[in-house]
């Protein structure tokens, strides 16, 4: 009972980060299950993948209601990712524990560096009131604030060209394999790639990522469950907290500046990568 309560409480925090950053929560849950609950690497990845689905669905629905996602991109990415997720699960089941965690750390660290680099290079935008003063009286009322303009502009101009579909599919394939192999939703891969390859604003990338995660994680979960690797008790306990947490996180997206979100996301990934490495070399054991 005590373990259930602890997992549920921790799940709230996982859910908030999931809804806010567009991750399924696996980058937190995998090391948490390893360090806090003592699960083997394969059980940690499998249980994480199981918990990711209800967490992501909760965040995805809220993002859709808030209009902070691009469902078409998420759906295409998720469908292609679902095809590779079982391959990742198969690869994980024949890999040693240290290799699974090492791959997770490398990919997460790369995503962190990419995101932080773009965040530092992106200029700070002035608020809507400053823009209004520069353009003259009354004009500020006719246009969206500078924080909302990039998201609205992207949605208004979005068209699914063959090139865009190909890029989205490639992101989904890579994220799907990593999802099954490492036991994460793939958001830590998709969010940076949505921004760098597709030009999706960060505030839309989070919700779009969760749409994809909901789809691509399903085959991997089914396969892991059939292999008997999922600890359902801990997974369900975590989901009890992560579902409401994801709703809170999705609501916070509109309140935090784009540049701040990117920097926070990058720093968060960097910490996770370091924790994984330290754990596998025995420093945190």
HUZIPE-V339533 format. One record per residue. N is the residue number from 1. RES is the residue in three letters. BURIAL is # if it has 16 or more other C-alpha atoms within 10 Angstrom, else .. Layout:
n:N res:RES burial:BURIAL
n:N res:RES burial:BURIAL
This chain:
n:1 res:UNK burial:.
n:2 res:UNK burial:.
n:3 res:UNK burial:.
n:4 res:UNK burial:#
n:5 res:UNK burial:.
n:6 res:UNK burial:.
n:7 res:UNK burial:#
n:8 res:UNK burial:#
n:9 res:UNK burial:#
n:10 res:UNK burial:#
n:11 res:UNK burial:#
n:12 res:UNK burial:#
n:13 res:UNK burial:#
n:14 res:UNK burial:#
n:15 res:UNK burial:#
n:16 res:UNK burial:#
n:17 res:UNK burial:#
n:18 res:UNK burial:#
n:19 res:UNK burial:#
n:20 res:UNK burial:#
n:21 res:UNK burial:#
n:22 res:UNK burial:#
n:23 res:UNK burial:#
n:24 res:UNK burial:#
n:25 res:UNK burial:#
n:26 res:UNK burial:#
n:27 res:UNK burial:#
n:28 res:UNK burial:#
n:29 res:UNK burial:#
n:30 res:UNK burial:#
n:31 res:UNK burial:#
n:32 res:UNK burial:#
n:33 res:UNK burial:#
n:34 res:UNK burial:#
n:35 res:UNK burial:#
n:36 res:UNK burial:.
n:37 res:UNK burial:.
n:38 res:UNK burial:.
n:39 res:UNK burial:#
n:40 res:UNK burial:.
n:41 res:UNK burial:#
n:42 res:UNK burial:#
n:43 res:UNK burial:#
n:44 res:UNK burial:#
n:45 res:UNK burial:#
n:46 res:UNK burial:#
n:47 res:UNK burial:#
n:48 res:UNK burial:#
n:49 res:UNK burial:#
n:50 res:UNK burial:#
n:51 res:UNK burial:#
n:52 res:UNK burial:#
n:53 res:UNK burial:#
n:54 res:UNK burial:#
n:55 res:UNK burial:#
n:56 res:UNK burial:#
n:57 res:UNK burial:#
n:58 res:UNK burial:#
n:59 res:UNK burial:#
n:60 res:UNK burial:#
n:61 res:UNK burial:#
n:62 res:UNK burial:#
n:63 res:UNK burial:#
n:64 res:UNK burial:#
n:65 res:UNK burial:.
n:66 res:UNK burial:.
n:67 res:UNK burial:#
n:68 res:UNK burial:#
n:69 res:UNK burial:#
n:70 res:UNK burial:#
n:71 res:UNK burial:#
n:72 res:UNK burial:.
n:73 res:UNK burial:#
n:74 res:UNK burial:#
n:75 res:UNK burial:#
n:76 res:UNK burial:#
n:77 res:UNK burial:#
n:78 res:UNK burial:#
n:79 res:UNK burial:#
n:80 res:UNK burial:#
n:81 res:UNK burial:#
n:82 res:UNK burial:#
n:83 res:UNK burial:#
n:84 res:UNK burial:#
n:85 res:UNK burial:#
n:86 res:UNK burial:#
n:87 res:UNK burial:#
n:88 res:UNK burial:#
n:89 res:UNK burial:#
n:90 res:UNK burial:#
n:91 res:UNK burial:#
n:92 res:UNK burial:#
n:93 res:UNK burial:#
n:94 res:UNK burial:.
n:95 res:UNK burial:.
n:96 res:UNK burial:.
n:97 res:UNK burial:.
n:98 res:UNK burial:.
n:99 res:UNK burial:.
n:100 res:UNK burial:#
n:101 res:UNK burial:#
n:102 res:UNK burial:#
n:103 res:UNK burial:.
n:104 res:UNK burial:#
n:105 res:UNK burial:#
n:106 res:UNK burial:.
n:107 res:UNK burial:#
n:108 res:UNK burial:#
n:109 res:UNK burial:#
n:110 res:UNK burial:#
n:111 res:UNK burial:#
n:112 res:UNK burial:#
n:113 res:UNK burial:#
n:114 res:UNK burial:.
n:115 res:UNK burial:#
n:116 res:UNK burial:#
n:117 res:UNK burial:.
n:118 res:UNK burial:#
n:119 res:UNK burial:#
n:120 res:UNK burial:.
n:121 res:UNK burial:.
n:122 res:UNK burial:.
n:123 res:UNK burial:.
n:124 res:UNK burial:.
n:125 res:UNK burial:.
n:126 res:UNK burial:.
n:127 res:UNK burial:.
n:128 res:UNK burial:#
n:129 res:UNK burial:.
n:130 res:UNK burial:.
n:131 res:UNK burial:#
n:132 res:UNK burial:#
n:133 res:UNK burial:.
n:134 res:UNK burial:.
n:135 res:UNK burial:.
n:136 res:UNK burial:.
n:137 res:UNK burial:.
n:138 res:UNK burial:.
n:139 res:UNK burial:.
n:140 res:UNK burial:#
n:141 res:UNK burial:.
n:142 res:UNK burial:.
n:143 res:UNK burial:.
n:144 res:UNK burial:.
n:145 res:UNK burial:#
n:146 res:UNK burial:.
n:147 res:UNK burial:#
n:148 res:UNK burial:#
n:149 res:UNK burial:.
n:150 res:UNK burial:#
n:151 res:UNK burial:#
n:152 res:UNK burial:#
n:153 res:UNK burial:.
n:154 res:UNK burial:.
n:155 res:UNK burial:#
n:156 res:UNK burial:.
n:157 res:UNK burial:.
n:158 res:UNK burial:.
n:159 res:UNK burial:.
n:160 res:UNK burial:.
n:161 res:UNK burial:.
n:162 res:UNK burial:.
n:163 res:UNK burial:.
n:164 res:UNK burial:.
n:165 res:UNK burial:#
n:166 res:UNK burial:.
n:167 res:UNK burial:#
n:168 res:UNK burial:#
n:169 res:UNK burial:#
n:170 res:UNK burial:.
n:171 res:UNK burial:#
n:172 res:UNK burial:#
n:173 res:UNK burial:#
n:174 res:UNK burial:#
n:175 res:UNK burial:#
n:176 res:UNK burial:#
n:177 res:UNK burial:#
n:178 res:UNK burial:#
n:179 res:UNK burial:#
n:180 res:UNK burial:#
n:181 res:UNK burial:#
n:182 res:UNK burial:#
n:183 res:UNK burial:#
n:184 res:UNK burial:#
n:185 res:UNK burial:#
n:186 res:UNK burial:#
n:187 res:UNK burial:#
n:188 res:UNK burial:#
n:189 res:UNK burial:#
n:190 res:UNK burial:#
n:191 res:UNK burial:#
n:192 res:UNK burial:#
n:193 res:UNK burial:#
n:194 res:UNK burial:#
n:195 res:UNK burial:#
n:196 res:UNK burial:.
n:197 res:UNK burial:.
n:198 res:UNK burial:#
n:199 res:UNK burial:.
n:200 res:UNK burial:#
n:201 res:UNK burial:#
n:202 res:UNK burial:#
n:203 res:UNK burial:#
n:204 res:UNK burial:#
n:205 res:UNK burial:#
n:206 res:UNK burial:#
n:207 res:UNK burial:#
n:208 res:UNK burial:#
n:209 res:UNK burial:#
n:210 res:UNK burial:#
n:211 res:UNK burial:#
n:212 res:UNK burial:#
n:213 res:UNK burial:#
n:214 res:UNK burial:#
n:215 res:UNK burial:#
n:216 res:UNK burial:#
n:217 res:UNK burial:#
n:218 res:UNK burial:#
n:219 res:UNK burial:#
n:220 res:UNK burial:#
n:221 res:UNK burial:#
n:222 res:UNK burial:#
n:223 res:UNK burial:#
n:224 res:UNK burial:#
n:225 res:UNK burial:#
n:226 res:UNK burial:.
n:227 res:UNK burial:.
n:228 res:UNK burial:.
n:229 res:UNK burial:#
n:230 res:UNK burial:#
n:231 res:UNK burial:#
n:232 res:UNK burial:.
n:233 res:UNK burial:.
n:234 res:UNK burial:#
n:235 res:UNK burial:#
n:236 res:UNK burial:#
n:237 res:UNK burial:#
n:238 res:UNK burial:#
n:239 res:UNK burial:#
n:240 res:UNK burial:#
n:241 res:UNK burial:#
n:242 res:UNK burial:#
n:243 res:UNK burial:#
n:244 res:UNK burial:#
n:245 res:UNK burial:#
n:246 res:UNK burial:#
n:247 res:UNK burial:#
n:248 res:UNK burial:#
n:249 res:UNK burial:#
n:250 res:UNK burial:#
n:251 res:UNK burial:#
n:252 res:UNK burial:.
n:253 res:UNK burial:#
n:254 res:UNK burial:#
n:255 res:UNK burial:.
n:256 res:UNK burial:.
n:257 res:UNK burial:.
n:258 res:UNK burial:#
n:259 res:UNK burial:#
n:260 res:UNK burial:.
n:261 res:UNK burial:#
n:262 res:UNK burial:#
n:263 res:UNK burial:#
n:264 res:UNK burial:#
n:265 res:UNK burial:#
n:266 res:UNK burial:#
n:267 res:UNK burial:#
n:268 res:UNK burial:#
n:269 res:UNK burial:#
n:270 res:UNK burial:#
n:271 res:UNK burial:.
n:272 res:UNK burial:#
n:273 res:UNK burial:#
n:274 res:UNK burial:.
n:275 res:UNK burial:#
n:276 res:UNK burial:#
n:277 res:UNK burial:#
n:278 res:UNK burial:.
n:279 res:UNK burial:#
n:280 res:UNK burial:#
n:281 res:UNK burial:.
n:282 res:UNK burial:.
n:283 res:UNK burial:.
n:284 res:UNK burial:.
n:285 res:UNK burial:.
